[in-house]
Amino acid sequence: MGRLYLGVGTRYQWDGRMCVVVQVLRDGQVLVEDQPGGGQAVVTRAELTAAWDRGAVRFEVRGPGARAEGAATLATGYTIADFHVVPEAERGEAWRRYALIRPLLAWPAQVRTRRAIEAYLSSLSSDAGRAAGKGDGASSRGSVERYLRAFEASGGDIRALVPAAEWGGVGESRLGAEVEGIIQGVLGECRAAPAQRTVRDVYFMVVERVRVRNQGRAPEERLAPPGLSTIERRVRAGGEAGAGEVLRRRPGPGERQAAAGVRPGPRATRPLERVELDHTVLDLIVVDEEDRLPIGRPTVTLALDVYSGLPAGLHVGFEAAGYGAAMRCLLHSILPKEDARARYGTQQGWPVYGLPETLVVDREPHLVGGDLADACGQLGIHLDPTPVRRPWFKGAIERQFRTQNTGLVHGLPGTTFSHVLARGEYDAAGMACISLTRFREILHMYLLDVYGQEWNRGVEGVPAQRWAAAVAGGGRRRCTTTRGRCGCYWDGARCGRSSGRGSTTCACGTRVRSWRRCMCRSRRRSGVRGRPGCGCRRCTRSTRGASRCGSTG
């Protein structure tokens, strides 16, 4: 117990009787009234002190944590008997609150106004206050006033500043064990069978269980149902996650994936090692080139080199997503695109071409059917379909579509935006004015001059620079021919043209049949027939009429 000021209104218990001081007399005497009986008597301070010393008198204590002991109706004790047993964190918070209000205790009551307290707290948040060690922790003016009232009412007892959760009133159940068991049982059933429900639904479930338990009981033995606010506190005791387990249905795989953290996908180590291909319906209405009337939304098929972040191939048309669009896009990604500047008016060229090592597609029937698999098998491309409804397995191309929409398409006249809420009352068909041919030019300019030249967080660099650096540093690309392929990897030189019926000439200078491979794996060092070659010694052996380059360098 803190300091006790014996004055008018002071209450105490003497041998089970509650008394109150009604008047302070001279010579250390006080006039007290026996509240149950109504009689009055004069006692001295010395008599009260002696009775308190032998335990016959218990003075009333005030402030948070004050409680009545035994059958007494007067609060004469504290919930926390010893401040030392309070956990260290709560004791530290109590001392922080004490250091915060200590300067204010010396202020007169007429000076300690709300404006003065706010000015005091503002000074603590300054550099001088932090340097003095008083700026730690955030307390509002209302909290400081509450600390002052509790501390002064307790007579300066530090236990009055311990956080309220330790006092046993707030945060401690006042319900009976049987009712508490019913509540926890209902919450457990809700967690075991997630469904879309409200706190009121849970409350009605608890009330119904209490009603069933009360059947057959005497009126004085029946359980009292808890209140709605009690059930809400129990439901939200575990925070937002705990409330979600009780009030929400079980999320599906897509919802769980959306709520989970984003993890990086497979990382490519060289150009064309991993190419992702996908279709999307354009968020743009294009018009006819002759009558300028809206004709619909075209479909974009894009192949993306994951290593560099540059688009490898592109196809834009009105045909639905299918095998034809996928093969046109794949052919466009394999062949050189040296005419991009002249054809589409771009400032940058399109350096990406060659056979991809792995082609990643989703589970659309035209992409996992036998036609695309057979074509990739003949070209030595590994076809890698992603799992069903798992678009994050090819997150690079999905993110590129979003960047393309937000960075280009949604700013063009005639855009339909991503959804009707974003579109609002915008008349997409009425504002459309771009033809399909013109959009192809705009898209090429965006992909090569803007997207390819800006920093890409996915590849951690500029796509065009990553491609150029990889090729200049010896990044391997599979060489291709018009009739077949050569199995060698080369450093950027274009493969030779056909040199005769049924045979081709590789960049290394070797003539091979379309079904044969040149086995060279070395880097070029000299020119052969006016084209870059591998510089190896020409093999003079023949195997069934087809020459093979078997040099190791």
C-alpha positions in Angstrom: 0.0 0.0 0.0 1.2 3.5 -0.8 0.9 6.6 1.3 -2.3 7.1 3.3 -3.7 10.5 4.1 -6.1 10.2 7.0 -8.9 12.7 6.2 -12.6 13.1 5.6 -13.9 10.2 3.5 -11.1 7.8 4.4 -12.7 4.3 4.9 -11.4 1.3 6.8 -12.5 -2.0 8.3 -12.1 -2.6 12.0 -12.8 -6.2 13.1 -15.2 -6.6 10.2 -17.0 -3.3 10.6 -16.7 -0.6 7.9 -16.0 2.8 9.2 -15.5 6.2 7.5 -13.9 9.4 8.8 -16.5 12.2 8.8 -14.5 14.9 10.6 -10.9 15.7 11.6 -10.6 17.0 15.1 -7.8 18.6 17.1 -5.0 16.8 18.9 -4.8 14.0 16.4 -8.4 12.9 16.8 -10.9 12.0 14.1 -14.7 11.5 14.3 -15.6 8.2 12.6 -19.0 6.7 11.7 -19.9 3.0 11.8 -21.7 2.8 8.5 -23.7 -0.4 9.1 -24.9 0.7 12.6 -24.8 4.5 12.1 -23.1 5.2 15.4 -20.2 7.7 15.7 -17.1 7.6 17.9 -13.9 9.6 18.4 -10.6 7.8 18.0 -7.0 9.0 17.9 -4.5 8.5 15.1 -2.4 6.6 17.6 -5.2 4.1 18.3 -5.7 3.6 14.5 -2.0 3.1 13.9 -1.7 0.5 16.7 -4.8 -1.4 15.4 -3.4 -1.3 11.9 -0.1 -2.7 13.2 -1.7 -5.7 14.8 -3.9 -6.4 11.8 -7.2 -5.3 13.3 -7.6 -2.3 10.9 -7.4 -2.6 7.1 -7.6 0.7 5.3 -9.3 1.0 1.9 -7.0 1.0 -1.2 -7.9 2.6 -4.5 -6.7 2.4 -8.0 -6.4 -0.4 -10.6 -6.0 -3.8 -9.1 -7.7 -3.0 -5.8 -9.8 -5.9 -4.6 -11.8 -7.0 -1.7 -10.4 -9.9 0.4 -12.5 -12.7 1.7 -16.1 -11.8 2.5 -15.3 -8.1 2.9 -17.1 -5.6 0.8 -14.3 -3.0 1.0 -11.3 -3.2 -1.3 -8.4 -3.6 1.1 -5.9 -5.5 -1.0 -4.2 -5.6 -4.4 -4.4 -8.3 -7.0 -0.6 -8.1 -7.2 0.6 -8.6 -3.7 4.3 -8.1 -4.6 5.6 -5.9 -7.4 8.6 -8.1 -7.8 6.5 -11.1 -9.1 5.3 -9.0 -12.1 6.9 -10.1 -15.4 9.9 -8.0 -16.3 8.3 -6.5 -19.4 5.3 -5.2 -17.3 7.6 -3.9 -14.6 9.6 -2.0 -17.2 6.4 -0.5 -18.6 5.3 0.6 -15.1 8.6 2.3 -14.5 8.4 4.0 -17.9 5.0 5.4 -17.0 6.3 6.5 -13.7 9.2 8.4 -15.3 6.7 9.9 -17.7 4.4 11.4 -15.0 6.9 12.1 -12.3 7.5 15.8 -13.4 3.8 16.3 -13.6 3.2 15.2 -10.0 5.0 18.3 -8.8 2.6 20.6 -10.7 -0.3 22.2 -8.9 -3.7 21.0 -10.0 -4.6 24.4 -11.6 -1.5 24.3 -13.7 -1.8 20.7 -14.8 -4.3 21.4 -17.6 -4.8 19.4 -20.8 -3.0 22.0 -22.9 0.0 22.0 -20.5 0.2 18.2 -20.6 0.1 18.2 -24.4 2.9 20.8 -24.4 4.9 18.6 -22.0 4.5 15.6 -24.3 5.5 17.6 -27.3 8.7 18.6 -25.6 9.5 14.9 -24.8 9.3 14.1 -28.5 12.0 16.6 -29.3 15.7 15.8 -29.6 16.3 17.3 -26.1 13.6 15.0 -24.6 15.1 11.9 -26.3 18.5 12.8 -25.2 17.2 13.0 -21.6 15.8 9.5 -22.0 12.1 10.5 -21.7 11.1 10.1 -25.3 10.9 6.4 -25.4 7.5 4.9 -25.9 4.4 6.6 -27.2 1.7 7.9 -24.8 -1.2 10.2 -25.6 -2.5 13.0 -23.4 -5.4 10.8 -22.3 -3.1 8.0 -21.3 -1.0 10.3 -19.2 -4.1 11.7 -17.4 -5.2 8.1 -16.7 -1.7 7.3 -15.3 -1.9 10.3 -13.0 -5.3 9.5 -11.7 -4.4 5.9 -11.0 -1.1 6.8 -9.3 -2.5 9.5 -7.1 -5.6 7.4 -6.1 -3.3 4.6 -5.0 -1.3 6.9 -2.8 1.8 6.7 -5.0 1.9 2.9 -5.4 3.9 1.8 -8.5 1.6 -1.2 -8.9 -1.1 1.1 -10.1 0.9 1.7 -13.2 1.3 -2.0 -14.2 -0.6 -2.6 -17.5 -4.2 -3.4 -17.0 -4.0 -7.0 -18.4 -2.2 -8.0 -15.2 -4.9 -6.9 -12.8 -7.1 -9.9 -13.4 -10.3 -7.9 -14.1 -9.7 -7.0 -17.7 -8.3 -10.0 -19.6 -9.4 -12.5 -17.0 -12.5 -14.6 -17.5 -15.4 -13.8 -15.2 -17.5 -16.6 -16.6 -18.0 -20.0 -15.0 -15.9 -22.9 -16.1 -18.9 -24.7 -17.7 -19.9 -21.6 -19.8 -16.3 -21.0 -20.7 -16.1 -24.6 -21.8 -19.2 -24.3 -24.0 -17.7 -21.2 -25.7 -14.3 -22.9 -26.4 -16.1 -25.9 -27.7 -18.1 -23.9 -30.2 -15.0 -22.0 -31.3 -13.2 -25.3 -31.8 -16.1 -26.6 -34.0 -16.0 -23.4 -36.1 -12.3 -23.8 -36.6 -12.7 -27.5 -37.6 -15.5 -26.6 -40.1 -14.6 -23.2 -41.6 -17.6 -21.4 -43.1 -18.7 -17.9 -43.9 -20.3 -16.7 -40.6 -20.5 -13.7 -38.4 -19.9 -13.1 -34.7 -23.7 -13.1 -34.1 -23.9 -16.5 -35.7 -21.3 -17.8 -33.2 -23.2 -16.1 -30.4 -26.4 -17.9 -31.3 -24.6 -21.2 -31.4 -23.3 -20.6 -27.8 -26.8 -19.5 -26.6 -28.3 -22.7 -28.1 -25.7 -24.9 -26.3 -26.4 -23.1 -23.0 -30.2 -23.7 -23.5 -29.6 -27.4 -24.1 -27.4 -27.6 -20.9 -30.1 -25.9 -18.8 -32.8 -28.4 -19.7 -33.8 -30.3 -16.6 -32.0 -28.0 -14.2 -33.6 -26.1 -11.4 -34.0 -22.3 -12.0 -31.3 -21.4 -9.5 -28.8 -23.9 -11.1 -29.3 -22.7 -14.7 -26.4 -21.2 -16.6 -26.5 -17.6 -17.7 -25.6 -17.2 -21.4 -22.7 -14.8 -22.1 -23.2 -11.5 -23.9 -22.5 -10.8 -27.5 -19.5 -8.6 -26.7 -18.0 -11.5 -24.7 -18.2 -13.8 -27.7 -16.7 -11.1 -30.0 -13.8 -10.7 -27.6 -13.2 -14.5 -27.6 -13.4 -14.7 -31.4 -11.0 -11.8 -31.9 -8.6 -12.8 -29.1 -6.2 -14.3 -31.7 -6.1 -11.2 -33.8 -7.1 -11.1 -37.5 -5.7 -14.5 -38.2 -7.6 -16.1 -35.3 -10.9 -14.4 -36.2 -10.4 -15.6 -39.8 -10.2 -19.2 -38.7 -13.7 -18.9 -37.1 -15.6 -16.5 -39.3 -14.3 -17.3 -42.8 -14.6 -20.2 -45.1 -11.7 -22.4 -46.0 -9.8 -20.6 -48.8 -9.2 -22.4 -52.1 -5.8 -23.2 -53.6 -5.8 -20.0 -55.7 -6.7 -17.9 -52.6 -4.0 -19.5 -50.5 -1.4 -18.9 -53.2 -2.5 -15.2 -53.5 -2.1 -14.8 -49.7 1.3 -16.7 -49.6 4.6 -14.9 -50.1 6.0 -14.5 -53.6 8.9 -16.7 -54.3 11.2 -16.4 -57.3 10.7 -19.0 -60.1 13.3 -20.9 -62.0 16.3 -18.7 -63.0 17.9 -19.0 -66.5 21.7 -18.9 -66.7 22.0 -18.1 -70.4 20.0 -16.7 -73.3 17.2 -18.9 -74.7 17.6 -21.5 -72.0 14.0 -20.9 -70.9 11.4 -19.2 -73.0 7.8 -18.8 -71.8 4.9 -18.6 -74.3 1.4 -17.5 -73.6 -1.7 -15.8 -75.2 -3.8 -12.9 -73.9 -6.7 -11.0 -75.3 -5.7 -7.4 -75.7 -7.4 -4.7 -73.5 -7.9 -2.6 -76.6 -10.5 -2.3 -79.3 -9.0 -1.7 -82.8 -10.7 -0.3 -85.9 -10.9 -1.3 -89.5 -8.3 0.5 -91.7 -10.9 1.5 -94.3 -14.2 2.4 -92.7 -12.6 3.1 -89.2 -15.3 1.1 -87.4 -14.5 -0.9 -84.3 -13.8 -4.6 -85.2 -12.9 -6.1 -81.8 -10.1 -7.0 -79.5 -7.1 -8.9 -81.0 -5.2 -11.7 -79.4 -1.5 -11.3 -78.5 0.8 -14.3 -78.5 4.2 -13.6 -76.9 7.3 -15.6 -76.3 9.6 -14.2 -73.6 13.3 -15.0 -73.0 13.5 -15.4 -69.2 17.2 -14.8 -68.9 17.3 -11.4 -70.6 13.7 -10.3 -70.2 13.5 -9.5 -73.9 10.5 -10.7 -76.0 11.7 -13.5 -78.3 8.7 -13.6 -80.6 5.4 -12.0 -81.2 2.1 -12.6 -83.1 -0.9 -10.3 -83.1 -4.1 -11.3 -84.8 -7.9 -11.8 -84.5 -7.7 -15.6 -84.6 -8.4 -17.2 -81.2 -5.6 -18.6 -79.1 -4.6 -21.8 -80.8 -1.9 -23.9 -82.3 -1.6 -21.7 -85.4 -0.9 -18.5 -83.3 1.5 -20.4 -81.1 3.5 -21.8 -84.1 3.7 -18.4 -85.8 5.0 -16.8 -82.6 7.5 -19.7 -82.2 8.7 -19.3 -85.8 9.0 -15.5 -85.3 11.1 -16.1 -82.2 13.5 -18.5 -84.0 14.1 -16.5 -87.1 16.3 -13.3 -87.2 14.4 -10.1 -87.1 16.8 -7.8 -88.9 14.0 -5.8 -90.6 12.4 -4.6 -87.3 13.7 -1.1 -87.7 12.7 -0.6 -91.3 9.4 -2.3 -91.0 8.1 -0.8 -87.7 10.1 2.4 -87.3 11.8 1.4 -84.1 15.1 3.0 -82.9 16.4 -0.3 -81.5 16.9 -3.6 -83.3 15.4 -6.9 -82.2 18.5 -9.1 -81.5 16.7 -12.2 -80.1 16.5 -15.2 -82.3 17.5 -18.9 -82.2 16.1 -22.2 -80.9 15.0 -22.1 -77.3 16.2 -25.0 -75.1 13.0 -25.1 -73.0 9.6 -23.8 -74.1 7.3 -23.3 -71.1 3.5 -23.3 -71.9 0.3 -23.7 -69.9 -2.1 -26.7 -70.2 -4.2 -25.3 -73.1 -5.3 -28.2 -75.4 -3.6 -26.8 -78.4 -0.3 -26.3 -76.5 -0.1 -29.8 -74.9 -1.4 -31.6 -77.9 0.7 -33.8 -80.1 1.3 -31.1 -82.9 3.3 -28.7 -80.8 5.1 -31.5 -79.0 6.1 -33.1 -82.4 7.3 -29.8 -83.7 9.4 -29.1 -80.6 10.8 -32.7 -80.7 12.1 -32.2 -84.3 13.7 -28.9 -83.3 15.3 -30.3 -80.1 13.2 -28.1 -77.9 12.1 -29.4 -74.5 8.4 -28.7 -74.1 7.6 -28.0 -70.4 3.8 -27.6 -69.7 3.0 -26.0 -66.3 0.6 -27.6 -63.8 -3.1 -26.9 -64.3 -4.3 -23.5 -63.0 -0.8 -22.6 -61.8 0.1 -19.4 -63.8 2.9 -18.5 -61.3 5.0 -21.4 -62.8 5.5 -19.0 -65.8 5.4 -15.8 -63.9 7.8 -13.9 -66.2 5.4 -13.9 -69.1 2.4 -13.2 -66.9 4.2 -10.2 -65.3 5.2 -9.0 -68.8 1.5 -8.9 -69.9 0.7 -6.8 -66.9 3.5 -4.4 -67.5 2.5 -4.2 -71.1 -1.1 -3.3 -70.2 -0.3 -0.7 -67.5 2.6 0.8 -69.4 1.1 0.9 -72.9 -2.4 -0.5 -73.6 -4.3 1.2 -70.8 -3.1 4.6 -72.0 -4.3 4.2 -75.6 -7.7 5.4 -76.9 -10.2 2.6 -77.1 -8.8 0.6 -74.1 -11.2 -1.6 -72.2 -9.0 -1.5 -69.1 -8.6 -4.6 -66.9 -12.2 -4.8 -65.6 -15.5 -2.9 -65.7 -14.8 -1.1 -62.4 -11.7 0.5 -63.8 -13.4 1.3 -67.1 -16.4 3.0 -65.4 -18.4 5.0 -68.0 -15.5 5.2 -70.5 -16.8 4.5 -74.0 -14.1 2.2 -75.3 -15.7 1.5 -78.7 -16.6 5.1 -79.3 -13.0 6.2 -78.5 -11.3 3.5 -80.5 -9.2 4.9 -83.4 -6.1 2.6 -83.8 -6.0 0.0 -86.5 -4.4 -3.4 -86.1 -1.4 -2.4 -88.4 -0.8 0.7 -86.4 -1.0 -1.1 -83.1 1.6 -3.6 -84.3 4.0 -0.7 -84.9 3.2 0.9 -81.5 3.7 -2.5 -79.8 7.1 -3.0 -81.5 8.2 0.5 -80.5 7.2 -0.2 -76.9 8.8 -3.6 -76.6 12.1 -2.6 -78.3 12.6 1.1 -77.5 10.9 1.3 -74.0 10.5 -2.0 -72.3 13.8 -3.4 -73.6 15.8 -0.3 -72.5 14.4 0.1 -69.0 15.5 -1.5 -65.8 13.7 -4.8 -65.1 13.5 -5.9 -61.5 12.8 -9.5 -62.6 16.1 -9.9 -64.4 17.9 -7.3 -62.3 19.1 -5.3 -65.3 18.2 -3.8 -68.6 17.0 -6.5 -70.9 18.8 -5.3 -74.1 22.0 -4.9 -72.2 21.8 -8.4 -70.6 21.3 -10.0 -74.0 24.2 -8.1 -75.6 26.5 -8.8 -72.7 25.6 -12.5 -72.7 26.2 -12.9 -76.4 29.4 -10.9 -76.4 30.7 -12.9 -73.4 30.2 -16.2 -75.1 26.6 -16.9 -74.3 25.7 -20.1 -76.2 22.8 -20.2 -78.8 21.7 -23.1 -80.8 22.4 -22.5 -84.5 19.6 -23.1 -87.0 19.4 -23.7 -90.8 16.6 -23.4 -93.3 16.3 -27.2 -93.8 17.6 -28.7 -90.5 19.8 -27.9 -87.6 23.4 -28.3 -86.5 24.0 -29.5 -83.0 26.8 -27.0 -82.3 26.6 -24.0 -80.0 28.0 -20.8 -81.5 28.8 -17.3 -80.4 26.4 -15.2 -82.4 27.4 -15.9 -86.1 24.5 -16.7 -88.4 24.4 -20.2 -89.6 25.2 -20.8 -93.3 22.6 -21.2 -96.0 21.7 -24.3 -97.8 24.5 -25.6 -100.0 22.8 -28.2 -101.9 19.9 -30.6 -102.1 19.5 -32.5 -98.9 22.4 -30.9 -97.1 23.3 -27.7 -95.3 26.4 -25.8 -94.3 26.9 -24.9 -90.7 28.6 -21.7 -89.5 31.6 -23.9 -88.6 32.0 -24.8 -92.3 30.8 -28.4 -92.1 28.3 -29.7 -94.6 25.8 -32.0 -92.9 22.6 -33.7 -93.8 19.4 -32.3 -92.2 19.2 -35.3 -90.0 22.9 -35.2 -89.0 24.6 -33.1 -86.4 27.9 -31.3 -86.4 29.5 -32.3 -83.1 31.7 -29.3 -82.7 31.6 -27.6 -79.3 34.5 -25.2 -79.6 34.5 -21.5 -80.2 35.2 -20.0 -83.6 38.7 -18.8 -84.3 38.9 -18.4 -88.1 36.8 -17.9 -91.1 35.7 -20.6 -93.5 34.3 -19.8 -97.0 33.9 -16.2 -96.0 31.8 -17.1 -92.9 32.8 -17.4 -89.2 34.0 -20.9 -88.4 35.1 -23.0 -85.5 38.8 -23.1 -86.6 39.1 -26.9 -86.0 40.8 -29.3 -88.2 38.5 -30.7 -90.8 37.8 -34.3 -90.2 38.8 -36.5 -93.2 37.0 -39.6 -92.0 33.5 -40.2 -93.4 30.7 -42.1 -91.7 28.2 -43.5 -94.2 28.9 -40.7 -96.6 28.3 -37.8 -94.2 31.3 -35.9 -92.9 31.5 -35.1 -89.1 33.5 -32.5 -87.3 34.9 -34.4 -84.3 37.5 -31.9 -83.2 37.7 -30.8 -79.5 39.3 -27.5 -80.5 
